[in-house]
């Protein structure tokens, strides 16, 4: 008998939350599944597979080199370890050795967020020590500069909707500081859609999630300059061993990148068009007011923002949506303000109709 929801006693899920790790992030295409199958049915020299797929991706993205890792989080940890060890095999085997004291990683305070795990946990896993620059509501290039010392190993910049958006320096400004002080700049752009901008803006290493915007299998990608990518690859002898990725996902992700560059992702204009009848239907339900809003980080992503009034709270509605099968997951970040957001990138018309019906039942 093949695997299905009933066999394992699982609830089906409608993902109106977005490309979220807790829901398996995204679906993969037939071409990606075919590449994964090819990987699963054959053997490879894994070091060769790693280098050759990295070179292939680097050519696609016009960067010096690339390395596929198991996740964006693994990419952070291994990138931090890489710039600390700078290619030393001794360090790869002894990542937390006291012989190396240059371990400080400067991070804008508003970027030290919890995205499912705190950023500083991944930095510490890589052997780094977070040094916060600026304040929760402001960080400038000068704030970064004043924290640089002889123990600075890197500057880390987090590009995410989780981070503080106001009064934060740009990636270009961070790159200027890094260049001026000869310090590597690492950019975590896990969910970002532009695979070219951050490297061109001056980052030495850029990290992406495989399963978010790119819609590949569980994987991560680190792109950048030749030397630091080789240092990242070296971490397979150390902390990277616990984060290794299988041959099937390496090949599936490589295919996903190629497909993404060819086909792109759904445009904001398309999302707005699909949201129009969805929000109109929700507005016919008592105590719900729906509008279309753009992603808070400025990406070309549009969602339905639904304000809940009356005897039900937004948190009540969110809990009720999850209770049945299919469980409907939403974006809950503004629930305390009475607002639920619906991300429809992974939701089809039939599923949107189911969401409207569920909301009607809950509210009526």
C-alpha positions in Angstrom: 0.0 0.0 0.0 1.4 3.4 -0.9 1.9 6.2 1.6 -1.2 8.4 2.2 -2.8 10.6 4.9 -5.0 7.8 6.2 -2.3 5.2 6.4 -0.2 7.4 8.7 -3.1 9.0 10.6 -2.2 12.5 9.3 -4.4 15.5 8.8 -4.4 17.1 5.3 -3.2 20.7 5.4 -4.1 23.8 3.3 -1.1 26.0 3.5 -2.2 29.6 3.6 0.7 30.5 5.8 3.4 30.8 3.1 6.6 28.9 2.6 6.9 27.8 6.2 9.2 25.1 7.6 6.6 23.8 10.0 4.4 22.8 7.1 7.1 21.3 4.9 7.7 24.6 3.1 6.6 24.0 -0.5 5.5 21.5 -3.1 8.0 20.3 -5.7 7.4 20.0 -9.5 7.4 16.9 -11.6 10.8 17.8 -13.0 12.3 18.2 -9.6 10.8 14.9 -8.5 12.4 13.3 -11.6 15.8 14.7 -10.7 15.4 13.4 -7.1 14.4 10.0 -8.5 17.5 9.9 -10.7 19.6 10.7 -7.6 18.0 8.0 -5.6 18.5 5.4 -8.2 22.2 6.0 -8.8 25.5 6.2 -6.9 27.9 9.1 -7.0 31.3 10.2 -5.7 29.7 12.6 -3.2 32.6 15.0 -3.1 32.5 15.2 -6.9 28.7 15.6 -6.9 29.0 18.5 -4.4 31.7 20.3 -6.4 30.2 19.7 -9.9 26.6 20.8 -8.9 28.2 23.8 -7.1 30.1 24.8 -10.3 27.0 24.3 -12.4 24.9 26.5 -10.2 27.7 29.1 -9.9 27.6 29.3 -13.7 23.8 29.8 -13.7 24.0 32.6 -11.1 27.2 34.2 -12.4 29.1 33.8 -9.1 32.5 32.3 -8.3 31.3 29.2 -6.6 28.3 27.6 -4.8 27.6 24.9 -2.3 24.4 23.0 -1.6 23.8 22.3 2.0 20.9 20.8 4.0 19.1 24.0 4.8 19.5 27.8 5.1 20.1 27.3 8.8 22.9 24.9 8.1 24.2 27.5 5.6 24.4 30.1 8.4 26.3 27.7 10.8 28.7 26.5 8.2 29.3 29.9 6.8 30.2 31.2 10.2 32.5 28.3 10.8 34.0 28.8 7.4 35.0 32.4 7.9 36.3 31.7 11.4 38.5 28.7 10.3 39.5 30.2 6.9 40.4 26.9 5.4 42.3 25.4 8.4 41.7 21.6 8.5 42.6 21.7 12.2 39.7 24.1 12.8 37.3 21.9 10.7 38.1 19.0 13.1 38.1 21.3 16.2 35.5 24.0 15.4 35.4 25.4 19.0 39.1 25.4 19.6 40.4 28.1 22.0 43.4 28.5 19.7 41.2 30.7 17.5 39.9 33.9 19.2 38.7 35.8 16.2 35.0 34.7 16.5 32.9 37.8 16.9 30.1 38.2 14.4 28.5 41.6 14.1 24.8 41.6 13.6 22.3 44.5 13.6 20.3 44.2 16.8 17.0 44.3 14.8 18.2 41.3 12.8 18.8 39.1 15.9 15.4 37.5 15.5 13.7 34.1 16.0 12.7 32.6 12.7 11.9 29.2 14.2 15.1 29.2 16.0 17.1 32.3 17.1 19.7 33.6 14.6 22.3 33.6 17.4 21.8 29.8 17.9 23.0 29.2 14.4 25.9 31.6 14.8 27.0 29.9 18.0 26.6 26.5 16.4 29.2 27.7 13.9 31.5 28.7 16.7 30.7 32.4 16.5 29.8 35.0 19.1 27.1 37.5 18.3 28.0 41.2 18.8 24.9 43.3 18.3 25.2 46.6 16.6 22.8 49.5 16.9 19.4 49.2 18.5 16.1 47.4 18.0 14.7 50.3 16.0 17.8 51.6 14.2 21.2 50.4 12.9 23.4 52.5 10.7 26.7 51.9 9.0 28.3 53.9 11.8 26.8 51.5 14.4 28.4 48.6 12.6 31.8 50.3 12.4 31.9 51.1 16.1 31.6 47.4 16.9 34.5 46.1 14.7 37.5 44.9 16.6 40.6 42.7 16.1 38.3 39.8 17.1 35.7 40.4 14.3 35.3 37.4 12.1 32.3 38.6 10.0 29.3 40.8 9.6 26.0 39.0 9.3 23.0 40.6 7.6 19.6 39.0 7.8 17.2 39.9 4.9 13.8 38.7 6.2 10.2 39.8 7.0 11.0 38.7 10.5 13.5 41.5 11.0 13.0 45.2 11.9 12.4 47.0 8.7 12.6 50.7 9.7 15.8 52.6 10.0 18.0 49.7 9.1 21.1 50.1 6.9 21.0 48.5 3.4 23.0 45.5 2.3 25.1 47.9 0.1 25.9 50.0 3.1 26.9 46.9 5.1 29.0 45.7 2.2 30.9 49.1 2.1 31.7 48.7 5.8 32.8 45.1 5.3 35.1 46.1 2.4 36.6 49.1 4.2 37.6 46.9 7.2 38.5 43.8 5.2 35.8 41.7 7.0 33.6 39.2 5.1 29.9 39.9 4.8 27.5 37.1 5.1 23.9 37.7 3.9 21.1 35.3 5.0 18.5 35.8 2.2 16.7 32.5 2.9 13.2 33.4 1.5 14.3 36.1 -0.9 13.4 35.7 -4.6 16.4 37.5 -6.2 19.3 35.1 -6.6 21.6 37.7 -8.0 21.2 41.0 -6.1 22.9 40.3 -2.8 26.1 38.9 -4.3 26.3 41.8 -6.7 25.7 44.2 -3.8 29.0 43.1 -2.3 28.3 40.1 -0.1 31.1 37.4 0.2 28.6 34.7 1.0 24.8 34.6 0.4 22.5 32.0 1.8 19.2 30.8 0.4 16.6 28.3 1.4 16.0 25.6 -1.2 12.3 25.0 -0.5 11.0 28.5 -0.2 11.0 30.9 -3.2 12.9 28.3 -5.3 10.4 25.6 -4.5 12.9 22.8 -4.3 13.2 19.9 -1.9 14.7 20.4 1.6 18.0 22.1 1.0 20.0 25.3 1.3 22.3 27.1 -1.0 25.4 29.2 -0.2 26.9 31.2 -3.1 29.8 33.6 -3.2 33.5 34.0 -3.6 35.7 31.0 -4.4 37.8 30.9 -1.2 35.0 31.2 1.4 32.8 28.6 -0.5 35.7 26.2 -0.4 35.9 26.9 3.4 32.2 26.1 3.6 32.7 22.9 1.8 35.5 22.0 4.2 33.0 22.0 7.1 31.8 18.6 5.9 34.8 17.3 7.9 33.4 19.0 11.0 30.0 20.4 11.9 28.7 20.0 8.4 28.8 16.2 8.8 25.7 16.4 11.1 24.0 18.6 8.4 24.8 16.5 5.3 22.3 16.4 2.4 21.4 13.4 0.3 22.2 12.9 -3.3 18.5 12.9 -4.3 18.0 16.4 -2.8 21.2 17.8 -4.2 20.1 16.9 -7.7 16.5 17.8 -7.1 17.5 21.2 -5.8 19.9 21.8 -8.8 16.9 21.2 -11.1 14.7 23.5 -9.1 17.2 26.3 -9.4 17.3 25.8 -13.2 13.5 25.7 -13.4 13.2 28.8 -11.2 15.5 30.8 -13.4 13.5 29.7 -16.5 10.0 30.1 -15.1 10.3 32.5 -12.2 7.6 32.6 -9.5 4.0 33.9 -9.4 3.9 37.7 -9.9 2.3 40.1 -7.4 -0.1 41.1 -10.1 -1.3 37.5 -10.5 -1.7 37.2 -6.7 -3.8 40.3 -6.5 -6.0 39.0 -9.3 -6.5 35.7 -7.5 -7.1 37.5 -4.2 -9.9 39.7 -5.5 -12.7 37.1 -5.5 -11.3 35.5 -2.3 -11.4 38.8 -0.3 -14.8 39.6 -1.8 -16.3 36.3 -0.6 -14.8 36.8 2.9 -16.2 40.3 3.1 -19.7 38.8 2.9 -19.1 36.9 6.1 -20.3 38.7 9.3 -17.5 40.3 11.5 -14.8 39.7 8.9 -13.2 42.5 6.8 -10.7 41.5 4.2 -8.2 43.7 2.2 -5.2 42.9 0.0 -1.8 43.9 1.4 1.7 43.7 0.2 4.5 41.8 2.1 5.9 43.9 5.0 9.5 43.4 3.7 8.6 44.9 0.3 8.7 41.7 -1.7 6.3 41.3 -4.7 4.0 39.2 -2.6 0.4 40.0 -1.8 -1.9 38.5 0.8 -5.4 38.8 2.2 -5.4 40.6 5.5 -8.6 39.8 7.5 -9.7 41.8 10.5 -11.9 39.8 13.0 -14.5 41.5 15.1 -17.5 40.4 17.1 -17.5 37.7 19.8 -14.7 35.7 18.2 -11.0 36.8 18.5 -8.5 36.3 15.7 -6.8 33.7 17.8 -10.1 31.8 18.2 -10.6 31.7 14.4 -7.0 30.6 13.8 -7.4 27.7 16.3 -10.7 26.7 14.7 -9.2 26.7 11.2 -6.5 24.3 12.3 -8.9 21.9 14.2 -10.5 20.1 11.3 -9.1 18.2 8.3 -8.0 19.7 6.1 -6.3 21.9 8.7 -6.0 25.5 7.4 -2.8 27.3 8.5 -2.5 31.0 8.2 0.0 33.8 9.1 -0.5 34.5 12.8 2.0 37.4 13.3 -0.8 40.0 13.8 -3.3 37.9 15.7 -2.9 40.0 18.8 -4.1 43.0 16.7 -7.2 41.0 15.5 -5.7 40.3 12.1 -5.2 37.1 10.2 -3.3 37.0 6.9 -3.8 34.4 4.2 -0.8 33.7 1.8 -2.2 32.1 -1.3 1.0 31.3 -3.2 0.5 27.6 -2.4 -3.3 27.7 -2.4 -5.5 26.9 -5.4 -9.0 28.0 -6.2 -10.7 24.9 -4.7 -8.8 25.3 -1.5 -9.7 29.0 -1.3 -13.3 28.1 -1.6 -12.8 25.6 1.3 -11.3 28.3 3.4 -14.2 30.7 2.8 -16.7 27.9 3.7 -14.8 27.1 6.9 -14.7 30.8 7.9 -18.4 31.1 7.2 -19.1 28.1 9.5 -16.8 29.4 12.2 -18.2 33.0 12.2 -21.9 32.0 11.7 
